[in-house]
């Protein structure tokens, strides 16, 4: 574990397991067009996707590809995120302390979390197809999202859940049907959702693809159609009593807010706009305030007070080209390698490659591309090169990075030269240097173990199976211990000569499976894992010399 203390302009210092302070060059413009008469000089217009805090005190919205927060009464908006990518779809946790949102900052849109007042950002999802956040379960333990996941048809976005704690499991299918605009009942069992094409912003549409509102009860798995009409209805929001809900409908010619009591045929119109209608409404948990988009502004409406909706006056103090500090929280890494001096460490986190000094502990993003992921970094003995596996989706290569200026420390270098070692013809799964670093082995394709020089020169096949397998060099570099399956799917430990002069020798010879071979430093023993007694996994040791028996 690598404990660090980092600093941000938005908060005081805080210790985290692995916090990365990344300078994001977010030059996305500031002032915009000249203000209209009577507006503040830096008025905010064209914001979207508002989310009201549970207590109704603040609202978070997306504007100019970042998230901003402001009191619900309006005033100066404070920027919460700063990234060249787009941050959107904010959602509050039920206790109002955490903010969830979607962002393209790591390739497809993933789910992230952060303190509602700003701070370290944690990535929660990792599926390559991305997602769109929908709502948070009342217990705060799961986020509902819609996504494409290996389902036939035209963009069949189904509803899934993902734990808000990354250690609590993977995403799970909630409903095996195309749906969106999910809203949980306060009891957590019932769910309002919208079916049919999402035509909610297609003004004046009438037809069979108009959205309809349904009620789903998880315990009984029952569906009830609540509203289906030619004009469509969408964006349902439960009132705190759980006996009625608001929704948006264009039945009077403009998108307005309506109220419906469950089990009754009483649809009551609550707003009466005649031109631009209400979009993307969000309701506080106590039902006190609703915020929605209308025209180019955010509007607030207090349902219980009987007053009319009104625009929220918003402005900002953000200047053009002002760089911001992004604080991200990453809990650890499984891929790391120290330099020979021990003063630098290379590691991967969330698919990115970093090098950090071990004194100041300031990570440097050596390879930070949203369209590819990195794994298994390793320094060369002289520290000149850094080798790593690079996955672009269609190719998985072993590459070599070199600092453009050799005198720079890795943790301070900004430009690098890249060379492909292997993987142009078949994907590279893993690699390993011999103990003297003079030879390189790598696993490619469907179980081809290759050996070549340190930069992959003069490659040759030394062993082949029909699936990738584990392997380990002998200390003298003449042999390789491998764990491969036979045609009967039994995996044994074999010894393979690197020069190819001898046939592979089956070392373990057991009907149970063995795997993960590891050669002892003196070359006289091979340790491996195996299942030889009642299915239990145990560590076994094979002596290679009669003197040791």
Beta strands, then each sheet from edge to edge (+ up, - down):
strand 1: 4-8
strand 2: 11-16
strand 3: 19-24
strand 4: 48-52
strand 5: 58-63
strand 6: 66-71
strand 7: 75-76
strand 8: 78-79
strand 9: 87-92
strand 10: 98-103
strand 11: 110-115
strand 12: 122-123
strand 13: 132-136
strand 14: 142-147
strand 15: 158-163
strand 16: 172-178
strand 17: 180-184
strand 18: 190-195
strand 19: 212-217
strand 20: 222-227
strand 21: 233-238
strand 22: 244-249
strand 23: 256-261
strand 24: 267-269
strand 25: 279-283
strand 26: 290-294
strand 27: 297-301
strand 28: 310-311
strand 29: 314-315
strand 30: 324-329
strand 31: 336-338
strand 32: 344-349
strand 33: 352-357
strand 34: 364-367
strand 35: 373-379
strand 36: 385-391
strand 37: 396-403
strand 38: 416-422
strand 39: 428-433
strand 40: 440-444
strand 41: 448-452
strand 42: 460-464
strand 43: 470-473
strand 44: 479-485
strand 45: 491-497
strand 46: 505-506
strand 47: 514-519
strand 48: 525-533
strand 49: 536-543
sheet 1: 1+ 2-
sheet 2: 3+ 30-
sheet 3: 4+ 5- 6+ 8-
sheet 4: 7+ 29+
sheet 5: 9+ 10- 11+ 12-
sheet 6: 13+ 14- 15+ 16-
sheet 7: 17+ 18- 19+ 20-
sheet 8: 21+ 22- 23+ 24-
sheet 9: 25+ 26- 27+ 28-
sheet 10: 31+ 32- 33+ 34-
sheet 11: 35+ 36- 37+ 38-
sheet 12: 39+ 40- 41+ 42-
sheet 13: 43+ 44- 45+ 46-
sheet 14: 47+ 48- 49+
end
